[in-house]
């Protein structure tokens, strides 16, 4: 059950990240943000479980998933801006 909650948290974090970004939005940016949010949520939950902070169906795992999703989405935006590209608009060559 906790992995399902982590997935939902990741999707919500990714969706909120795309909604909060100021530039035009596209399907590619939505899929990227959702994927990064889900990956971050799973990574946060897995790290908390590995360290021993989270057990099945406990609040600590949910908090770790939220933190992981937020950190991953923020890192995605920071890296995209540092590269001079936009998360919202895929580059065309």
Sine and cosine of phi, psi and omega as CSV:
sin_phi,cos_phi,sin_psi,cos_psi,sin_omega,cos_omega
0.00,0.00,-0.58,0.81,-0.03,-1.00
-0.91,0.42,-0.55,0.83,0.01,-1.00
-0.93,0.36,-0.54,0.84,0.06,-1.00
-0.92,0.38,-0.66,0.75,0.04,-1.00
-0.90,0.43,-0.66,0.75,0.04,-1.00
-0.88,0.47,-0.64,0.77,0.03,-1.00
-0.89,0.46,-0.72,0.69,-0.01,-1.00
-0.89,0.45,-0.67,0.74,0.03,-1.00
-0.88,0.48,-0.68,0.73,0.02,-1.00
-0.90,0.44,-0.65,0.76,0.03,-1.00
-0.90,0.43,-0.70,0.72,0.01,-1.00
-0.90,0.44,-0.69,0.72,0.01,-1.00
-0.89,0.46,-0.68,0.74,0.04,-1.00
-0.90,0.44,-0.68,0.74,0.01,-1.00
-0.90,0.43,-0.68,0.73,0.02,-1.00
-0.91,0.42,-0.57,0.82,0.03,-1.00
-0.90,0.43,-0.69,0.72,0.02,-1.00
-0.92,0.40,-0.62,0.78,0.00,-1.00
-0.92,0.38,-0.50,0.86,-0.05,-1.00
-1.00,0.08,-0.30,0.96,-0.03,-1.00
-0.96,0.28,0.64,-0.77,-0.16,-0.99
-0.99,0.14,-0.17,0.99,-0.10,-0.99
-0.99,-0.10,0.10,-0.99,0.02,-1.00
-0.86,0.52,0.57,-0.82,-0.06,-1.00
-0.96,-0.28,0.51,-0.86,0.04,-1.00
-0.66,-0.75,0.11,-0.99,-0.01,-1.00
-0.90,0.43,-0.60,0.80,-0.02,-1.00
-0.90,0.43,-0.66,0.75,0.00,-1.00
-0.93,0.37,-0.59,0.81,0.02,-1.00
-0.91,0.41,-0.72,0.69,0.00,-1.00
-0.90,0.44,-0.67,0.74,0.02,-1.00
-0.89,0.47,-0.74,0.67,-0.02,-1.00
-0.91,0.42,-0.65,0.76,0.04,-1.00
-0.90,0.43,-0.68,0.74,0.02,-1.00
-0.89,0.46,-0.69,0.72,0.02,-1.00
-0.92,0.40,-0.64,0.77,0.03,-1.00
-0.89,0.45,-0.70,0.71,0.02,-1.00
-0.91,0.40,-0.69,0.73,0.02,-1.00
-0.88,0.47,-0.66,0.75,0.04,-1.00
-0.91,0.42,-0.64,0.77,0.03,-1.00
-0.90,0.43,-0.70,0.72,0.04,-1.00
-0.90,0.44,-0.66,0.75,0.00,-1.00
-0.90,0.43,-0.68,0.73,0.03,-1.00
-0.89,0.45,-0.69,0.73,0.02,-1.00
-0.91,0.41,-0.69,0.72,-0.01,-1.00
-0.90,0.44,-0.66,0.75,0.03,-1.00
-0.89,0.45,-0.69,0.72,0.03,-1.00
-0.90,0.43,-0.61,0.79,0.02,-1.00
-0.93,0.37,-0.64,0.77,0.00,-1.00
-0.91,0.42,-0.66,0.75,-0.01,-1.00
-0.95,0.30,-0.40,0.92,0.01,-1.00
0.97,-0.24,0.14,0.99,-0.01,-1.00
-0.98,0.18,-0.49,0.87,-0.12,-0.99
-0.90,-0.44,0.67,-0.74,0.14,-0.99
-0.84,-0.55,0.17,-0.99,-0.05,-1.00
-0.85,0.53,0.72,-0.69,0.08,-1.00
0.84,0.54,0.67,0.74,0.07,-1.00
-0.85,-0.53,0.38,-0.93,-0.07,-1.00
-0.91,0.42,-0.51,0.86,-0.04,-1.00
-0.88,0.47,-0.62,0.78,0.03,-1.00
-0.91,0.41,-0.62,0.78,0.03,-1.00
-0.92,0.40,-0.69,0.73,0.03,-1.00
-0.89,0.45,-0.68,0.74,0.03,-1.00
-0.90,0.45,-0.61,0.79,0.05,-1.00
-0.92,0.40,-0.64,0.77,0.04,-1.00
-0.89,0.45,-0.74,0.67,0.00,-1.00
-0.88,0.47,-0.70,0.72,0.01,-1.00
-0.88,0.47,-0.67,0.74,0.01,-1.00
-0.91,0.42,-0.69,0.72,-0.01,-1.00
-0.91,0.42,-0.70,0.71,0.01,-1.00
-0.88,0.48,-0.68,0.73,-0.01,-1.00
-0.91,0.41,-0.68,0.74,-0.01,-1.00
-0.93,0.36,-0.66,0.75,0.05,-1.00
-0.90,0.45,-0.67,0.75,0.04,-1.00
-0.88,0.47,-0.63,0.78,0.04,-1.00
-0.87,0.49,-0.71,0.71,-0.01,-1.00
-0.93,0.38,-0.67,0.74,-0.01,-1.00
-0.90,0.44,-0.69,0.72,0.01,-1.00
-0.91,0.42,-0.66,0.75,0.01,-1.00
-0.90,0.44,-0.66,0.75,0.01,-1.00
-0.94,0.34,-0.60,0.80,0.02,-1.00
-0.91,0.41,-0.56,0.83,0.03,-1.00
-0.98,0.21,-0.18,0.98,-0.02,-1.00
0.99,0.15,0.25,0.97,0.04,-1.00
-0.95,-0.31,0.17,-0.98,0.00,-1.00
-0.95,-0.31,0.68,-0.74,0.07,-1.00
-0.93,0.37,-0.51,0.86,-0.10,-0.99
-0.98,0.19,-0.53,0.85,-0.09,-1.00
-0.90,-0.43,0.93,-0.37,0.01,-1.00
-0.91,0.40,0.56,-0.83,-0.01,-1.00
-0.97,0.24,0.60,-0.80,0.02,-1.00
-0.89,-0.45,0.67,-0.74,-0.01,-1.00
-0.89,-0.45,0.00,0.00,0.00,0.00
